[in-house]
Amino acid sequence: MIKVEIKKIVKLSLLYIVFCFGLQPAVAQKTKQLVLISLDGVSVDGVERANAPVIDSLMKAGAFSLDTRVVMPSITLPNWTSMLTGSGPEQHGVVDNGWKIDKYVLPPAEKDEDGYYPSVFSVLKKQMPHVRTAFYYNWGDLINTYNKKYLDETSFLENDGYKENYHKAFNFIKDNKKNSFLIFLYSGHTDNAGHKHQWKTDGYLKSIEEADKVIGEFLGALKKEGLDKNIHFMFLSDHGGIGYGHGGVTVDEMLVPWSISGPRVRAGYKIEEPNNTINTGAVILKLFNAKAPRAWIGRVPQGVFK
Protein backbone atom coordinates (compact mmCIF):
# COMPACT_ATOMS: atom_id res chain seq x y z
CA MET A 1 0.00 0.00 0.00
CA ILE A 2 2.85 2.34 0.95
CA LYS A 3 4.66 1.55 -2.35
CA VAL A 4 1.52 2.45 -4.33
CA GLU A 5 1.24 5.78 -2.54
CA ILE A 6 4.92 6.55 -3.19
CA LYS A 7 4.45 5.86 -6.91
CA LYS A 8 1.48 8.23 -7.01
CA ILE A 9 3.50 10.94 -5.27
CA VAL A 10 6.40 10.53 -7.72
CA LYS A 11 4.03 10.65 -10.71
CA LEU A 12 2.31 13.77 -9.43
CA SER A 13 5.69 15.38 -8.77
CA LEU A 14 6.82 14.73 -12.33
CA LEU A 15 3.58 16.19 -13.71
CA TYR A 16 4.10 19.25 -11.52
CA ILE A 17 7.62 19.73 -12.92
CA VAL A 18 6.33 19.39 -16.48
CA PHE A 19 3.60 21.95 -15.78
CA CYS A 20 5.87 24.47 -14.04
CA PHE A 21 8.84 24.33 -16.36
CA GLY A 22 7.09 23.70 -19.68
CA LEU A 23 8.87 20.40 -20.27
CA GLN A 24 7.40 17.98 -22.78
CA PRO A 25 7.06 14.22 -22.25
CA ALA A 26 9.65 12.15 -24.12
CA VAL A 27 7.07 10.88 -26.61
CA ALA A 28 6.03 14.44 -27.54
CA GLN A 29 9.66 15.46 -27.96
CA LYS A 30 10.45 12.77 -30.52
CA THR A 31 11.38 14.54 -33.74
CA LYS A 32 9.74 13.85 -37.08
CA GLN A 33 11.71 14.91 -40.16
CA LEU A 34 10.55 14.75 -43.77
CA VAL A 35 12.04 15.93 -47.06
CA LEU A 36 9.86 15.99 -50.18
CA ILE A 37 12.17 15.52 -53.17
CA SER A 38 9.95 16.85 -55.92
CA LEU A 39 10.65 16.84 -59.66
CA ASP A 40 8.12 18.33 -62.06
CA GLY A 41 6.92 16.38 -65.07
CA VAL A 42 8.64 13.07 -64.32
CA SER A 43 6.72 10.19 -65.85
CA VAL A 44 6.90 6.51 -64.93
CA ASP A 45 8.55 5.88 -68.29
CA GLY A 46 11.08 8.58 -67.42
CA VAL A 47 12.31 7.03 -64.17
CA GLU A 48 12.33 3.56 -65.71
CA ARG A 49 14.36 4.53 -68.78
CA ALA A 50 16.69 7.16 -67.33
CA ASN A 51 19.98 6.14 -65.74
CA ALA A 52 18.93 7.33 -62.29
CA PRO A 53 20.32 4.91 -59.68
CA VAL A 54 19.85 7.29 -56.76
CA ILE A 55 16.16 7.85 -57.44
CA ASP A 56 15.71 4.11 -58.03
CA SER A 57 17.35 3.18 -54.72
CA LEU A 58 15.53 5.96 -52.86
CA MET A 59 12.18 4.67 -54.05
CA LYS A 60 12.87 1.01 -53.41
CA ALA A 61 14.27 1.72 -49.95
CA GLY A 62 10.69 2.23 -48.82
CA ALA A 63 7.11 1.91 -50.04
CA PHE A 64 6.74 2.83 -53.70
CA SER A 65 4.30 2.94 -56.60
CA LEU A 66 4.85 3.13 -60.35
CA ASP A 67 1.21 3.69 -61.24
CA THR A 68 0.06 6.48 -58.94
CA ARG A 69 -2.59 8.66 -60.57
CA VAL A 70 -2.53 12.44 -60.58
CA VAL A 71 -5.57 14.75 -60.51
CA MET A 72 -7.15 16.34 -63.55
CA PRO A 73 -6.14 18.52 -65.24
CA SER A 74 -2.67 16.97 -65.47
CA ILE A 75 -0.90 20.31 -65.11
CA THR A 76 1.45 21.72 -62.51
CA LEU A 77 -0.29 24.01 -60.04
CA PRO A 78 -3.47 21.95 -59.49
CA ASN A 79 -1.38 18.84 -58.93
CA TRP A 80 1.25 20.13 -56.49
CA THR A 81 -1.52 21.89 -54.61
CA SER A 82 -3.44 18.60 -54.45
CA MET A 83 -0.44 16.76 -53.05
CA LEU A 84 0.28 19.35 -50.38
CA THR A 85 -3.36 19.81 -49.37
CA GLY A 86 -4.59 16.21 -49.41
CA SER A 87 -7.43 17.26 -51.69
CA GLY A 88 -8.48 17.58 -55.31
CA PRO A 89 -9.30 20.70 -57.32
CA GLU A 90 -12.93 20.21 -56.32
CA GLN A 91 -11.94 21.06 -52.74
CA HIS A 92 -9.05 23.54 -53.03
CA GLY A 93 -10.34 25.28 -56.17
CA VAL A 94 -7.00 25.45 -58.01
CA VAL A 95 -7.95 24.34 -61.53
CA ASP A 96 -5.23 25.99 -63.63
CA ASN A 97 -1.74 27.48 -63.41
CA GLY A 98 -3.02 31.03 -63.14
CA TRP A 99 -4.58 30.73 -59.67
CA LYS A 100 -3.95 33.58 -57.22
CA ILE A 101 -5.51 34.45 -53.88
CA ASP A 102 -7.58 37.16 -55.58
CA LYS A 103 -7.98 35.44 -58.97
CA TYR A 104 -9.97 32.21 -59.18
CA VAL A 105 -13.25 30.80 -60.42
CA LEU A 106 -14.05 28.08 -57.87
CA PRO A 107 -13.66 29.20 -54.24
CA PRO A 108 -11.98 26.76 -51.82
CA ALA A 109 -14.27 24.56 -49.77
CA GLU A 110 -12.47 25.68 -46.62
CA LYS A 111 -10.36 28.77 -45.90
CA ASP A 112 -7.89 29.88 -43.26
CA GLU A 113 -7.90 33.36 -41.77
CA ASP A 114 -6.25 34.78 -44.91
CA GLY A 115 -8.39 32.97 -47.49
CA TYR A 116 -6.07 30.03 -48.25
CA TYR A 117 -7.10 26.39 -48.35
CA PRO A 118 -5.35 24.44 -45.54
CA SER A 119 -2.03 22.91 -46.59
CA VAL A 120 0.33 20.52 -44.83
CA PHE A 121 2.36 23.56 -43.79
CA SER A 122 -0.49 25.46 -42.13
CA VAL A 123 -1.99 22.32 -40.58
CA LEU A 124 1.31 21.31 -38.99
CA LYS A 125 2.14 24.82 -37.81
CA LYS A 126 -1.26 25.24 -36.16
CA GLN A 127 -1.16 21.88 -34.41
CA MET A 128 2.60 21.72 -33.80
CA PRO A 129 4.15 25.21 -33.83
CA HIS A 130 7.61 23.75 -33.14
CA VAL A 131 7.75 22.03 -36.56
CA ARG A 132 10.06 23.92 -38.91
CA THR A 133 8.98 24.34 -42.54
CA ALA A 134 10.87 25.20 -45.73
CA PHE A 135 9.83 25.68 -49.36
CA TYR A 136 12.47 25.63 -52.13
CA TYR A 137 11.34 26.16 -55.72
CA ASN A 138 12.23 27.51 -59.18
CA TRP A 139 8.85 28.18 -60.74
CA GLY A 140 7.53 31.47 -59.40
CA ASP A 141 3.79 30.72 -59.35
CA LEU A 142 4.21 27.48 -57.43
CA ILE A 143 4.05 29.17 -54.03
CA ASN A 144 0.86 31.13 -54.78
CA THR A 145 -1.52 28.59 -53.26
CA TYR A 146 0.14 28.49 -49.82
CA ASN A 147 -0.05 30.95 -46.94
CA LYS A 148 3.58 32.06 -46.63
CA LYS A 149 3.31 32.94 -42.96
CA TYR A 150 3.41 29.21 -42.20
CA LEU A 151 6.75 28.81 -44.01
CA ASP A 152 9.89 29.43 -41.97
CA GLU A 153 12.21 29.55 -44.98
CA THR A 154 11.61 30.03 -48.70
CA SER A 155 14.04 30.20 -51.61
CA PHE A 156 13.22 30.92 -55.24
CA LEU A 157 15.79 30.41 -58.02
CA GLU A 158 15.34 31.71 -61.55
CA ASN A 159 16.25 30.21 -64.94
CA ASP A 160 15.86 26.55 -63.95
CA GLY A 161 18.35 26.91 -61.12
CA TYR A 162 17.94 24.24 -58.47
CA LYS A 163 21.34 23.02 -57.24
CA GLU A 164 21.74 25.93 -54.81
CA ASN A 165 18.42 25.05 -53.22
CA TYR A 166 19.73 21.58 -52.39
CA HIS A 167 22.64 23.26 -50.59
CA LYS A 168 20.20 25.53 -48.73
CA ALA A 169 18.08 22.53 -47.76
CA PHE A 170 21.17 20.79 -46.43
CA ASN A 171 22.02 23.81 -44.26
CA PHE A 172 18.41 24.01 -43.06
CA ILE A 173 18.58 20.37 -42.00
CA LYS A 174 21.93 20.88 -40.29
CA ASP A 175 20.60 23.91 -38.38
CA ASN A 176 17.47 21.98 -37.37
CA LYS A 177 18.93 18.53 -36.81
CA LYS A 178 17.31 18.30 -33.37
CA ASN A 179 13.98 19.69 -34.54
CA SER A 180 11.00 18.32 -36.41
CA PHE A 181 10.79 19.69 -39.94
CA LEU A 182 9.02 19.47 -43.28
CA ILE A 183 10.97 20.48 -46.39
CA PHE A 184 9.53 20.84 -49.89
CA LEU A 185 12.46 20.64 -52.32
CA TYR A 186 11.26 21.23 -55.87
CA SER A 187 12.68 21.64 -59.35
CA GLY A 188 10.80 22.28 -62.59
CA HIS A 189 13.75 21.83 -64.96
CA THR A 190 12.66 18.27 -65.82
CA ASP A 191 9.26 19.53 -66.97
CA ASN A 192 10.89 22.28 -69.01
CA ALA A 193 13.11 19.66 -70.67
CA GLY A 194 10.00 17.75 -71.73
CA HIS A 195 8.48 20.88 -73.24
CA LYS A 196 11.73 21.67 -75.02
CA HIS A 197 12.82 18.23 -76.24
CA GLN A 198 9.58 16.18 -75.93
CA TRP A 199 8.90 13.53 -73.30
CA LYS A 200 10.63 10.17 -73.86
CA THR A 201 13.55 11.77 -75.72
CA ASP A 202 17.22 11.73 -74.75
CA GLY A 203 17.09 15.41 -73.83
CA TYR A 204 14.27 14.78 -71.38
CA LEU A 205 15.91 11.68 -69.87
CA LYS A 206 19.15 13.63 -69.46
CA SER A 207 17.38 16.17 -67.24
CA ILE A 208 16.29 13.35 -64.88
CA GLU A 209 19.83 11.95 -64.86
CA GLU A 210 21.26 15.38 -63.99
CA ALA A 211 18.81 15.70 -61.10
CA ASP A 212 19.71 12.20 -59.94
CA LYS A 213 23.34 13.26 -59.50
CA VAL A 214 22.38 16.34 -57.50
CA ILE A 215 20.04 14.29 -55.31
CA GLY A 216 22.87 11.80 -54.79
CA GLU A 217 25.24 14.56 -53.68
CA PHE A 218 22.59 15.89 -51.31
CA LEU A 219 21.93 12.48 -49.74
CA GLY A 220 25.67 11.78 -49.57
CA ALA A 221 26.31 15.03 -47.72
CA LEU A 222 23.57 14.23 -45.22
CA LYS A 223 24.99 10.75 -44.64
CA LYS A 224 28.52 12.09 -44.19
CA GLU A 225 27.30 14.41 -41.43
CA GLY A 226 25.15 11.69 -39.88
CA LEU A 227 22.00 13.69 -40.53
CA ASP A 228 20.08 11.15 -42.59
CA LYS A 229 19.25 8.55 -39.95
CA ASN A 230 15.94 9.98 -38.77
CA ILE A 231 14.79 11.62 -42.00
CA HIS A 232 11.91 10.34 -44.10
CA PHE A 233 12.13 11.01 -47.82
CA MET A 234 9.32 11.15 -50.34
CA PHE A 235 9.98 11.16 -54.08
CA LEU A 236 7.17 12.95 -55.89
CA SER A 237 6.11 14.18 -59.31
CA ASP A 238 2.98 15.97 -60.49
CA HIS A 239 2.37 14.58 -63.98
CA GLY A 240 4.04 12.97 -66.98
CA GLY A 241 3.85 14.14 -70.55
CA ILE A 242 3.33 13.25 -74.18
CA GLY A 243 5.00 14.91 -77.14
CA TYR A 244 5.79 18.48 -76.14
CA GLY A 245 3.12 18.84 -73.48
CA HIS A 246 0.66 17.55 -70.90
CA GLY A 247 -2.78 18.33 -69.53
CA GLY A 248 -4.69 15.41 -71.03
CA VAL A 249 -5.79 12.08 -69.67
CA THR A 250 -3.40 9.62 -71.33
CA VAL A 251 -1.51 7.10 -69.22
CA ASP A 252 1.75 8.89 -70.03
CA GLU A 253 0.36 12.10 -68.53
CA MET A 254 -1.71 10.72 -65.64
CA LEU A 255 0.61 8.17 -64.00
CA VAL A 256 3.68 9.09 -61.93
CA PRO A 257 6.19 7.47 -59.57
CA TRP A 258 5.55 7.95 -55.84
CA SER A 259 7.45 6.77 -52.77
CA ILE A 260 8.24 7.25 -49.11
CA SER A 261 11.16 5.81 -47.15
CA GLY A 262 12.50 6.13 -43.63
CA PRO A 263 11.89 4.88 -40.09
CA ARG A 264 8.73 2.76 -39.64
CA VAL A 265 8.17 2.57 -43.42
CA ARG A 266 8.15 -0.87 -45.04
CA ALA A 267 11.27 -1.29 -47.13
CA GLY A 268 11.00 -2.61 -50.68
CA TYR A 269 7.22 -2.58 -50.50
CA LYS A 270 5.42 -2.12 -53.81
CA ILE A 271 2.03 -0.53 -53.25
CA GLU A 272 -0.53 -2.69 -55.01
CA GLU A 273 -3.73 -0.83 -54.16
CA PRO A 274 -4.85 2.12 -56.29
CA ASN A 275 -2.93 5.19 -55.20
CA ASN A 276 -3.47 8.87 -55.96
CA THR A 277 -1.20 11.85 -55.38
CA ILE A 278 -3.83 13.44 -53.10
CA ASN A 279 -2.86 10.76 -50.57
CA THR A 280 0.48 12.53 -50.14
CA GLY A 281 -0.91 15.05 -47.66
CA ALA A 282 -2.59 12.33 -45.60
CA VAL A 283 0.69 10.38 -45.41
CA ILE A 284 2.56 13.49 -44.28
CA LEU A 285 0.08 14.20 -41.48
CA LYS A 286 0.11 10.53 -40.45
CA LEU A 287 3.86 10.70 -40.08
CA PHE A 288 3.63 13.76 -37.83
CA ASN A 289 0.59 12.39 -35.94
CA ALA A 290 -1.43 15.44 -36.97
CA LYS A 291 -5.16 15.59 -37.61
CA ALA A 292 -6.39 16.29 -41.15
CA PRO A 293 -8.93 19.06 -41.87
CA ARG A 294 -12.48 17.86 -42.50
CA ALA A 295 -12.38 19.01 -46.13
CA TRP A 296 -9.42 16.77 -47.02
CA ILE A 297 -10.18 13.55 -48.90
CA GLY A 298 -6.74 11.88 -49.16
CA ARG A 299 -6.00 8.70 -47.21
CA VAL A 300 -2.96 6.67 -46.22
CA PRO A 301 -2.36 3.64 -48.48
CA GLN A 302 -2.47 0.37 -46.58
CA GLY A 303 0.82 -1.32 -45.77
CA VAL A 304 3.05 1.75 -46.09
CA PHE A 305 3.89 1.95 -42.40
CA LYS A 306 5.03 -0.99 -40.29
C-alpha positions as CSV (number, residue, x, y, z in Angstrom):
1,M,0.0,0.0,0.0
2,I,2.8,2.3,0.9
3,K,4.7,1.5,-2.4
4,V,1.5,2.4,-4.3
5,E,1.2,5.8,-2.5
6,I,4.9,6.5,-3.2
7,K,4.5,5.9,-6.9
8,K,1.5,8.2,-7.0
9,I,3.5,10.9,-5.3
10,V,6.4,10.5,-7.7
11,K,4.0,10.6,-10.7
12,L,2.3,13.8,-9.4
13,S,5.7,15.4,-8.8
14,L,6.8,14.7,-12.3
15,L,3.6,16.2,-13.7
16,Y,4.1,19.2,-11.5
17,I,7.6,19.7,-12.9
18,V,6.3,19.4,-16.5
19,F,3.6,22.0,-15.8
20,C,5.9,24.5,-14.0
21,F,8.8,24.3,-16.4
22,G,7.1,23.7,-19.7
23,L,8.9,20.4,-20.3
24,Q,7.4,18.0,-22.8
25,P,7.1,14.2,-22.3
26,A,9.6,12.1,-24.1
27,V,7.1,10.9,-26.6
28,A,6.0,14.4,-27.5
29,Q,9.7,15.5,-28.0
30,K,10.5,12.8,-30.5
31,T,11.4,14.5,-33.7
32,K,9.7,13.8,-37.1
33,Q,11.7,14.9,-40.2
34,L,10.6,14.7,-43.8
35,V,12.0,15.9,-47.1
36,L,9.9,16.0,-50.2
37,I,12.2,15.5,-53.2
38,S,9.9,16.8,-55.9
39,L,10.6,16.8,-59.7
40,D,8.1,18.3,-62.1
41,G,6.9,16.4,-65.1
42,V,8.6,13.1,-64.3
43,S,6.7,10.2,-65.9
44,V,6.9,6.5,-64.9
45,D,8.6,5.9,-68.3
46,G,11.1,8.6,-67.4
47,V,12.3,7.0,-64.2
48,E,12.3,3.6,-65.7
49,R,14.4,4.5,-68.8
50,A,16.7,7.2,-67.3
51,N,20.0,6.1,-65.7
52,A,18.9,7.3,-62.3
53,P,20.3,4.9,-59.7
54,V,19.8,7.3,-56.8
55,I,16.2,7.8,-57.4
56,D,15.7,4.1,-58.0
57,S,17.4,3.2,-54.7
58,L,15.5,6.0,-52.9
59,M,12.2,4.7,-54.0
60,K,12.9,1.0,-53.4
61,A,14.3,1.7,-50.0
62,G,10.7,2.2,-48.8
63,A,7.1,1.9,-50.0
64,F,6.7,2.8,-53.7
65,S,4.3,2.9,-56.6
66,L,4.9,3.1,-60.3
67,D,1.2,3.7,-61.2
68,T,0.1,6.5,-58.9
69,R,-2.6,8.7,-60.6
70,V,-2.5,12.4,-60.6
71,V,-5.6,14.7,-60.5
72,M,-7.2,16.3,-63.5
73,P,-6.1,18.5,-65.2
74,S,-2.7,17.0,-65.5
75,I,-0.9,20.3,-65.1
76,T,1.5,21.7,-62.5
77,L,-0.3,24.0,-60.0
78,P,-3.5,21.9,-59.5
79,N,-1.4,18.8,-58.9
80,W,1.2,20.1,-56.5
81,T,-1.5,21.9,-54.6
82,S,-3.4,18.6,-54.5
83,M,-0.4,16.8,-53.0
84,L,0.3,19.4,-50.4
85,T,-3.4,19.8,-49.4
86,G,-4.6,16.2,-49.4
87,S,-7.4,17.3,-51.7
88,G,-8.5,17.6,-55.3
89,P,-9.3,20.7,-57.3
90,E,-12.9,20.2,-56.3
91,Q,-11.9,21.1,-52.7
92,H,-9.0,23.5,-53.0
93,G,-10.3,25.3,-56.2
94,V,-7.0,25.4,-58.0
95,V,-8.0,24.3,-61.5
96,D,-5.2,26.0,-63.6
97,N,-1.7,27.5,-63.4
98,G,-3.0,31.0,-63.1
99,W,-4.6,30.7,-59.7
100,K,-4.0,33.6,-57.2
101,I,-5.5,34.4,-53.9
102,D,-7.6,37.2,-55.6
103,K,-8.0,35.4,-59.0
104,Y,-10.0,32.2,-59.2
105,V,-13.3,30.8,-60.4
106,L,-14.1,28.1,-57.9
107,P,-13.7,29.2,-54.2
108,P,-12.0,26.8,-51.8
109,A,-14.3,24.6,-49.8
110,E,-12.5,25.7,-46.6
111,K,-10.4,28.8,-45.9
112,D,-7.9,29.9,-43.3
113,E,-7.9,33.4,-41.8
114,D,-6.3,34.8,-44.9
115,G,-8.4,33.0,-47.5
116,Y,-6.1,30.0,-48.3
117,Y,-7.1,26.4,-48.4
118,P,-5.3,24.4,-45.5
119,S,-2.0,22.9,-46.6
120,V,0.3,20.5,-44.8
121,F,2.4,23.6,-43.8
122,S,-0.5,25.5,-42.1
123,V,-2.0,22.3,-40.6
124,L,1.3,21.3,-39.0
125,K,2.1,24.8,-37.8
126,K,-1.3,25.2,-36.2
127,Q,-1.2,21.9,-34.4
128,M,2.6,21.7,-33.8
129,P,4.2,25.2,-33.8
130,H,7.6,23.7,-33.1
131,V,7.8,22.0,-36.6
132,R,10.1,23.9,-38.9
133,T,9.0,24.3,-42.5
134,A,10.9,25.2,-45.7
135,F,9.8,25.7,-49.4
136,Y,12.5,25.6,-52.1
137,Y,11.3,26.2,-55.7
138,N,12.2,27.5,-59.2
139,W,8.8,28.2,-60.7
140,G,7.5,31.5,-59.4
141,D,3.8,30.7,-59.4
142,L,4.2,27.5,-57.4
143,I,4.1,29.2,-54.0
144,N,0.9,31.1,-54.8
145,T,-1.5,28.6,-53.3
146,Y,0.1,28.5,-49.8
147,N,-0.1,30.9,-46.9
148,K,3.6,32.1,-46.6
149,K,3.3,32.9,-43.0
150,Y,3.4,29.2,-42.2
151,L,6.8,28.8,-44.0
152,D,9.9,29.4,-42.0
153,E,12.2,29.5,-45.0
154,T,11.6,30.0,-48.7
155,S,14.0,30.2,-51.6
156,F,13.2,30.9,-55.2
157,L,15.8,30.4,-58.0
158,E,15.3,31.7,-61.6
159,N,16.3,30.2,-64.9
160,D,15.9,26.6,-63.9
161,G,18.4,26.9,-61.1
162,Y,17.9,24.2,-58.5
163,K,21.3,23.0,-57.2
164,E,21.7,25.9,-54.8
165,N,18.4,25.0,-53.2
166,Y,19.7,21.6,-52.4
167,H,22.6,23.3,-50.6
168,K,20.2,25.5,-48.7
169,A,18.1,22.5,-47.8
170,F,21.2,20.8,-46.4
171,N,22.0,23.8,-44.3
172,F,18.4,24.0,-43.1
173,I,18.6,20.4,-42.0
174,K,21.9,20.9,-40.3
175,D,20.6,23.9,-38.4
176,N,17.5,22.0,-37.4
177,K,18.9,18.5,-36.8
178,K,17.3,18.3,-33.4
179,N,14.0,19.7,-34.5
180,S,11.0,18.3,-36.4
181,F,10.8,19.7,-39.9
182,L,9.0,19.5,-43.3
183,I,11.0,20.5,-46.4
184,F,9.5,20.8,-49.9
185,L,12.5,20.6,-52.3
186,Y,11.3,21.2,-55.9
187,S,12.7,21.6,-59.4
188,G,10.8,22.3,-62.6
189,H,13.7,21.8,-65.0
190,T,12.7,18.3,-65.8
191,D,9.3,19.5,-67.0
192,N,10.9,22.3,-69.0
193,A,13.1,19.7,-70.7
194,G,10.0,17.7,-71.7
195,H,8.5,20.9,-73.2
196,K,11.7,21.7,-75.0
197,H,12.8,18.2,-76.2
198,Q,9.6,16.2,-75.9
199,W,8.9,13.5,-73.3
200,K,10.6,10.2,-73.9
201,T,13.6,11.8,-75.7
202,D,17.2,11.7,-74.8
203,G,17.1,15.4,-73.8
204,Y,14.3,14.8,-71.4
205,L,15.9,11.7,-69.9
206,K,19.2,13.6,-69.5
207,S,17.4,16.2,-67.2
208,I,16.3,13.4,-64.9
209,E,19.8,12.0,-64.9
210,E,21.3,15.4,-64.0
211,A,18.8,15.7,-61.1
212,D,19.7,12.2,-59.9
213,K,23.3,13.3,-59.5
214,V,22.4,16.3,-57.5
215,I,20.0,14.3,-55.3
216,G,22.9,11.8,-54.8
217,E,25.2,14.6,-53.7
218,F,22.6,15.9,-51.3
219,L,21.9,12.5,-49.7
220,G,25.7,11.8,-49.6
221,A,26.3,15.0,-47.7
222,L,23.6,14.2,-45.2
223,K,25.0,10.7,-44.6
224,K,28.5,12.1,-44.2
225,E,27.3,14.4,-41.4
226,G,25.1,11.7,-39.9
227,L,22.0,13.7,-40.5
228,D,20.1,11.2,-42.6
229,K,19.2,8.5,-40.0
230,N,15.9,10.0,-38.8
231,I,14.8,11.6,-42.0
232,H,11.9,10.3,-44.1
233,F,12.1,11.0,-47.8
234,M,9.3,11.2,-50.3
235,F,10.0,11.2,-54.1
236,L,7.2,12.9,-55.9
237,S,6.1,14.2,-59.3
238,D,3.0,16.0,-60.5
239,H,2.4,14.6,-64.0
240,G,4.0,13.0,-67.0
241,G,3.8,14.1,-70.6
242,I,3.3,13.2,-74.2
243,G,5.0,14.9,-77.1
244,Y,5.8,18.5,-76.1
245,G,3.1,18.8,-73.5
246,H,0.7,17.5,-70.9
247,G,-2.8,18.3,-69.5
248,G,-4.7,15.4,-71.0
249,V,-5.8,12.1,-69.7
250,T,-3.4,9.6,-71.3
251,V,-1.5,7.1,-69.2
252,D,1.8,8.9,-70.0
253,E,0.4,12.1,-68.5
254,M,-1.7,10.7,-65.6
255,L,0.6,8.2,-64.0
256,V,3.7,9.1,-61.9
257,P,6.2,7.5,-59.6
258,W,5.6,7.9,-55.8
259,S,7.4,6.8,-52.8
260,I,8.2,7.2,-49.1
261,S,11.2,5.8,-47.1
262,G,12.5,6.1,-43.6
263,P,11.9,4.9,-40.1
264,R,8.7,2.8,-39.6
265,V,8.2,2.6,-43.4
266,R,8.1,-0.9,-45.0
267,A,11.3,-1.3,-47.1
268,G,11.0,-2.6,-50.7
269,Y,7.2,-2.6,-50.5
270,K,5.4,-2.1,-53.8
271,I,2.0,-0.5,-53.2
272,E,-0.5,-2.7,-55.0
273,E,-3.7,-0.8,-54.2
274,P,-4.8,2.1,-56.3
275,N,-2.9,5.2,-55.2
276,N,-3.5,8.9,-56.0
277,T,-1.2,11.8,-55.4
278,I,-3.8,13.4,-53.1
279,N,-2.9,10.8,-50.6
280,T,0.5,12.5,-50.1
281,G,-0.9,15.1,-47.7
282,A,-2.6,12.3,-45.6
283,V,0.7,10.4,-45.4
284,I,2.6,13.5,-44.3
285,L,0.1,14.2,-41.5
286,K,0.1,10.5,-40.4
287,L,3.9,10.7,-40.1
288,F,3.6,13.8,-37.8
289,N,0.6,12.4,-35.9
290,A,-1.4,15.4,-37.0
291,K,-5.2,15.6,-37.6
292,A,-6.4,16.3,-41.1
293,P,-8.9,19.1,-41.9
294,R,-12.5,17.9,-42.5
295,A,-12.4,19.0,-46.1
296,W,-9.4,16.8,-47.0
297,I,-10.2,13.6,-48.9
298,G,-6.7,11.9,-49.2
299,R,-6.0,8.7,-47.2
300,V,-3.0,6.7,-46.2
301,P,-2.4,3.6,-48.5
302,Q,-2.5,0.4,-46.6
303,G,0.8,-1.3,-45.8
304,V,3.1,1.8,-46.1
305,F,3.9,1.9,-42.4
306,K,5.0,-1.0,-40.3
